Amino acid sequence: QVQVMESGGGLVQPGGSLRLACAASGGIFSIYTMGWYRQAPGKRRELVATILTGGSANYADSVKGRFAISRDNAKNTVYLQMNSLKPEDTAVYYCNIVLSPSRMGYWGQGTQVTVSS
């Protein structure tokens, strides 16, 4: 059974940094896409960043230049380095993976990121 687990959330002051990690396990052969989404209170879940197997990345406009996504294919792990954090980055951050070749998707349970002074 595929499991997806996030780690690294917490409380940080505006302008600070956090690094999120997400590890997938459970008989995985290959992962096509790994990504991060977030959901703030009262808002819809939104894309933050995704990365393909070869390293091609896509970012939401709101995080370009501040966040960086990377992945370690050997470890089935994806990271999100978040710099210059703003209060509006406060949300629950969810990891998503899409397997290859089935294209089945799986979500983690989320990790809270709070940016506040």
Secondary structure, DSSP 4 states (H G I P E B T S, - for coil): --EEEEE--EEE-TT--EEEEEEEESS---EEEEEEEEE-TTS--EEEEEEETT--EEE-TTTTTTEEEEEEGGGTEEEEEE-S--GGG-EEEEEEEEETTT--EEE---EEEEE--
